[in-house]
Amino acid sequence: MATVELIDVRKSFGTVEAVAGVSLRIAQGEFVAILGPSGCGKTTTLNLLAGFIEPTSGEILIDSKPMAGTPPHRRNIGVVFQSYALFPHLSVFDNVAFGLRMRKVASAEIATRVRQALDIVQLGTLEERSIRQLSGGQQQRVALARALVIEPALLLLDEPLSNLDANLREQMRFEIREIQRRVGITTVFVTHDQSEAMAAADRLVIMNKGIIAQAGTVREIYTAPRDPFVASFIGQANVIPGKAVEVNGSQVRIELPGGDIVVASRLPGVPNDGSVVMILRPEDLTLSNEPVPGHNALAGTVKRVSFLGSTVNIGVQVADQMISVVAHRDQAVPEEGRPVYVVWKKAAEKLFPKP
């Protein structure tokens, strides 16, 4: 199990700086997910760790050893690619054995290690099967076994679930997490899917425009986002602009675009007056026929009702803002066109200065 450290790592492609000064430490055995929107630098960061590209500046350490100039095959890293990169003309066994054969491992040891790796991913009975005869989920497991069989110090996963259907993707995200826990290998998982990252990782690293916007546990990032970008990227969020008009101790009165006034908890950095952004999680909101004492409330009209299985997503038009509210499927849901109040407890919102 390796420790990993990136120290002010930068990577430029011509005039474009894809990674703009990333510093990050990953502990032994930790499962870290790097996520963010397209073009944020997450895949470039993974390629830098793997040694497929070299940083323009900065330093990468694996087990405290500088990696500058060290080619990928010398870094003791296993990689699972988005496309899996399996050999379709080889059997499951031969695909998993490929890396060991390139390392000149003895045949008897190859057989033992391949079967152990296939048992880990629950494919022990399919070693003679052709890759063409496997489902997408089985191919993904073969790719994972091939990465694990070389006994790497570090496992890199480059959006390995993106080619699977929704149900299989959900199943495999938990299986990858269980395999990682059993093996105990340090793992970096790059994805754009927040559900995958939240389900699998010990810690999230949110990237935006080539830098780390925030790093922390899933709970830390969800409940205490650092800025509006992080708050809106992780989980569902209603992003509502406003203006701070009056501060009273730890609270601030916010005027919203439609003229409504709400009382919010003031966070460090929120101005005494001026433009702000208020974040409301849909699950923190309820609907009522009238304002609720001690709560914030906004009058609006139900515009859409979407049944999502265990929950119902309700869109309420408040002035020029559409606000999403999540209700349990067993709750009474107002019909479209009905006037309602969107209600939430004071301090349920997150308030930030406008970027």
C-alpha positions, 0 to 999 in steps of 0.5 A: 500500500502506497502513500501518494503526494502531489506538491504544487503539480501543474500541467500545461498543453500549449497555452492551456493549463489543465492542472493549475497547482494541485497539492494533495496527500493520499494515505496508505490504503485510502480510497480517494475519488477525484471528480468534477465537470468535464475539463476540470483536470481530473483525468490529467491528474490521473495520467500524471500519477500513472506516468503517462504524461509528465508535469510541467512543474511540481512534484509527485511522490509515491511512498516518498520517492520522486516519480520524475522521469519514472515510466509507468511500468516502473511505478508499480501501479495498476490501472483500469481504463474507461474502455477496459482495454482487454484483448478480445482474442485472449481468454479471461485467464490470459488477459489477467496473466498478461502483465505477469508474463511481461514481467517474466513471472514463472508459469506456476506462480502466474497460475496461482496469482491469476486464480487468486485475482479472479476469485477476488472479483468472483470470476473464478469459474470463467477463466477459460471463457473468451472476452467476447462471451462476457457481459459488460460487468464481467469485462469490468471485473476482468480489467480489475483483476488484471490490475490487481494481479501484479500486486500494485502499490497503487490502483488507478481507476479511470471512470471504469463504470461509465460503459455500464447500464445504470443498474449494473453501474450501481451494483459495481460501485459497491463491489469495487469498494468491497474489493478495495477494502479486502485487498487494502490497496491505495486507490484513486478513482476518477469519475464525473458521477457524484453518486459513484464517488459518494458511494465508494470513496473515503474522501472526495477531491472536487476539482474545478478549472484545474485546481482542487476546489475542496477535499474532504469526506462525503459528509464534510463536503455535502454539509459544509461546502466551501463555495457555491460551485462545490455546493451545487456540484455535490448533491442537488441544490437550488442556487438562489441569488440575493442581496444582503440588506441587514446583518444582525449578529449571526444572521442576515436578512436577504432580499431575493429577486422577487422582493421576498425577504428571508433570514439566513445564517451568516457564514464567514466571508458573507458581506454586510451588504451586497450580492450573495448566493443562497443554496437550498437542498431540495430535501431540506424544503417542505410545502405548506398551504401557509407560512410556518412560524419560525421558518422561512417561506416563499410563495410560489406555484407548483409547475411540475411533479415528477415521480422518481420511485422512492421520492417525488421531485416537485418544481415550484415557480417562485418569482423567476426562480424554479425551486426543486423540493423533494418529498417522500412518495407517501406524502401528499403532493399538490397538483400542478398549478396550485399555489403553495409556500416553500418552507424551510428551517432557518439555518438549513440554507448555505449562504456565500458571497457571490463569486 
